[in-house]
C-alpha cells in the first residue's frame, strides 16, 4: 500500500499541499532534484514579496513570546536586525502592541526581490525607522537579532558560523518557528506556495550548542504548537511542533 499512498500524497503535495513537507534528504541539492516541476525553486521571486500582506495588522499565538521579550528589551536608540523578515511583517504587526522607542532602527534582511517589495511598502505607508538590506554583515552592532521561521532555509554557512564572523555580535537573539527535534539533522522539501524550497530540520541539542559556542546562553524556550513537523511516511523524522529560543550574549 505504501507506493500507492506515496503517489497520492505526491499529487496532493504538488497541488494544494501548501506548507506541507515531503521527503528526507541529505542535502539541499538532492531535495531540489526531487521537486515537482510545476513551480520554481527558492524564495527570491516577486510573488513572495507580495505575500503576507494580511499579516501586517495582526499577530498570532506564536508571536506572543517574541512580543514579551521585545517589550522587556526595547529602549531608546535600539537597533533590531530582522533576519528573513520579509517585507517588514513583524515591524508593522508588532507596532500595534509595542510602544516603539524614539531612535528605533529596524533593519530587515532578506532576498533582493523581497526587500524591493518591502521598500515599496515602506514608501507607501510613509514609515520611518525601517530599512532593508541583503547583507547579514549589517547585523554587526545590532542590539537584537530576530529570526522567525527563516534559519532552516539557509543552506550555508550555518547561523552560528555567520554569528561568529561578526566583530560586534547582537546582545540578544530571538529565534522563532524553528524545526528542532531530537534526531539527526536532515533536509526535507516544503511546498511554500509560490515555489518549493528545501529546509533543514535541526537536531535540538546540536543547534543550541552551536550558538552557545559563539558566546550565548539560552534564557528561554517555547513551543510553537501551530506548526507541527509531520514528515509523511517518516514518523521517526517527524516532530510535534516547532520551537522558539531566546539567547543572551555573555562572551564577546
Residue pairs with C-beta under 8 A, 6 or more apart in sequence:
2 233
5 233
6 233
9 22
9 232
9 233
10 22
10 36
12 20
13 20
13 22
13 36
13 191
14 36
14 38
14 191
17 191
18 191
18 192
18 193
19 190
19 191
19 192
19 193
20 190
20 191
20 232
21 188
21 189
21 190
21 229
21 230
21 231
21 232
22 34
22 188
22 189
22 190
22 191
22 231
22 232
23 31
23 34
23 188
23 189
23 231
23 234
24 186
24 187
24 188
24 231
24 234
24 237
25 31
25 34
25 186
25 187
25 188
25 189
25 198
26 186
26 187
27 187
28 155
28 187
28 198
30 187
31 187
31 188
31 189
31 198
32 41
32 189
32 196
32 198
34 189
35 41
35 189
35 196
36 196
39 191
39 194
39 195
39 196
40 194
40 195
40 196
41 195
41 196
41 197
42 195
42 197
43 111
43 114
43 153
43 192
43 195
43 197
44 111
44 112
44 113
44 114
45 113
45 194
45 195
46 113
46 117
47 194
47 195
48 86
48 111
48 113
48 114
48 192
48 194
48 195
49 86
49 87
49 113
49 114
49 116
49 117
49 118
50 117
51 86
51 193
51 194
52 86
52 87
52 89
55 89
55 93
56 89
56 92
56 93
57 92
57 93
57 96
58 93
59 67
59 93
59 94
59 96
59 97
60 226
61 225
61 226
62 176
62 177
62 224
62 226
62 227
62 242
62 244
63 90
63 93
63 94
63 176
65 176
65 220
65 222
65 244
65 246
66 90
66 94
66 146
66 148
66 174
66 176
66 244
67 94
67 97
67 98
69 172
69 174
69 220
69 246
70 80
70 94
70 98
70 144
70 174
71 98
73 143
73 144
73 172
74 98
74 99
74 100
74 101
74 104
75 101
76 101
76 102
76 103
77 101
77 102
77 103
77 104
77 105
78 101
78 103
78 104
78 105
78 143
78 144
79 104
79 105
79 106
79 107
79 141
79 142
79 143
79 144
80 104
80 105
80 106
80 107
80 142
80 143
80 144
80 145
80 146
81 107
81 109
81 138
81 139
81 142
81 144
81 145
81 146
81 170
82 88
82 90
82 91
82 106
82 107
82 108
82 109
82 146
82 147
83 109
83 136
83 139
83 145
83 146
83 147
83 150
83 151
84 109
84 110
84 147
84 148
84 149
84 150
84 151
84 153
85 91
85 108
85 109
85 110
85 146
85 148
85 150
86 108
86 110
86 114
86 118
87 108
87 110
87 114
87 115
87 117
87 118
87 121
88 106
88 108
88 118
88 121
88 122
88 127
88 130
88 132
90 146
90 148
91 106
91 108
91 127
91 129
91 130
92 125
92 127
100 129
104 129
105 129
105 131
106 129
106 130
106 131
107 130
107 131
107 132
107 133
107 138
107 139
107 142
108 115
108 118
108 130
108 131
108 132
108 133
109 115
109 132
109 133
109 134
109 135
109 136
109 138
109 139
110 118
110 132
110 134
111 134
112 134
115 132
115 133
115 134
118 130
118 132
119 132
122 130
122 132
136 162
137 165
137 166
139 145
139 166
139 170
140 166
140 167
140 168
140 169
141 168
142 170
143 170
143 171
143 172
144 170
144 171
144 172
144 173
144 174
145 170
145 172
145 173
145 174
146 174
146 175
146 176
147 159
147 173
147 174
147 175
147 176
148 174
148 175
148 176
148 177
149 176
149 177
149 178
149 242
151 159
151 175
151 178
151 200
152 178
152 179
152 199
152 200
152 201
152 202
153 197
153 198
153 199
153 200
155 198
158 210
159 210
159 211
160 210
160 211
160 213
160 214
163 169
163 211
163 214
164 214
169 214
169 215
169 249
169 252
170 249
171 248
171 249
172 246
172 247
172 248
172 249
173 211
173 216
173 245
173 246
173 247
173 248
174 244
174 246
175 244
175 245
175 246
175 247
176 224
176 244
177 224
177 227
177 242
177 244
178 202
178 207
178 242
178 243
178 244
178 245
179 199
179 200
179 201
179 202
179 229
179 239
179 242
179 243
180 201
180 202
180 203
180 204
180 207
180 239
180 242
180 243
181 201
181 202
181 203
181 204
181 229
181 237
181 238
181 239
182 203
182 204
182 205
183 203
183 236
183 237
184 203
185 200
185 201
185 202
185 203
185 206
186 200
186 201
186 237
187 198
187 199
187 200
187 201
188 198
188 199
188 201
188 231
188 237
189 196
189 197
189 198
189 199
190 196
190 197
190 198
190 199
201 229
201 231
201 237
201 239
204 243
208 218
208 245
211 218
211 247
212 218
215 249
215 250
215 251
215 252
216 247
216 248
216 249
216 250
217 247
217 248
217 250
218 245
218 246
218 247
219 246
219 247
219 248
220 244
220 245
220 246
221 243
221 244
221 245
221 246
222 243
222 244
223 240
223 241
223 242
223 243
223 244
224 241
224 242
224 243
224 244
225 240
225 241
226 241
227 241
227 242
228 239
228 240
228 241
228 242
229 238
229 239
229 240
229 241
229 242
230 238
231 237
231 238
